[in-house]
Amino acid sequence: MKPRLLLSSVVALLLSSAGAGAAQAAVRTDLLGEPAPLSAATRTVRVGQDTRWVNVTGGEVVRFVSGDREFAWNFNGIDVAGAIDLNQIAPRGALTHSVKAYVAPNPLYAD
């Protein structure tokens, strides 16, 4: 095999594996918290067609209701401060459009 062809193959392989790793990292929902039983929720948020965003707090367990579907999420992850798309954490088909959850820092860990 020619050295130039071998080098090109190795570079292509490394680039493709780096892209696959980035795609897997984008779906690490365990860093955002964890699913919770509906009974553990301390608050219920109804998600309608006009809902584009919701506010939650780190450490909070929220029950989301969208039509006849519902799920609960415990926002106790290590990377929850900021905004996340609820479609990343919702069960497949639970939401019909993109809804951002703006997560305030957990007050237990505030200075």
ABEGO torsion letter per residue (X at the ends): XBAAAAAAAAAAAAAAAAAAAAAAAAABAAAAEBBBBAAABABBBBBBAABABBBBBBGBBBBBBBEABBBBBBBABAAABEBBBAAAABBBGABABBBBBBBBBBAAABX
